[in-house]
Amino acid sequence: MLHRYWLVTNPDDRYGSKNFGVTAFSPQHAKSILKEQLRKIGWTHFTDDSIDQAEVVEDIDIRLLDQNHVVPNMGVVVFQGVWWPNINLNK
């Protein structure tokens, strides 16, 4: 079953735009998808280690996320892939 994962890479802004949203089967799967997609778009400032060390929130409540920037600009959370930033609809 797919789950919504919120990967916290910036704990100072826990629910803000400097983190990642991924829909996947497990936390490890989410991190794998995220690493692959970040490589594809050339975001080299996030290393595999930084993604591996990210805190993972499973089944994140979307209402907790930044309502002014993240929510209006995110992808579809029911599709497998990275929905914040909106990569899953822009393949």
PyMOL commands that set and color helices and strands:
alter all, ss='L'
color gray80, all
select helices_A, chain A and resi 11-13+27-41+48-52+62-64+70-73
alter helices_A, ss='H'
color red, helices_A
select strands_A, chain A and resi 3-8+20-24+55-58+81-84
alter strands_A, ss='S'
color yellow, strands_A
deselect
rebuild
show_as cartoon
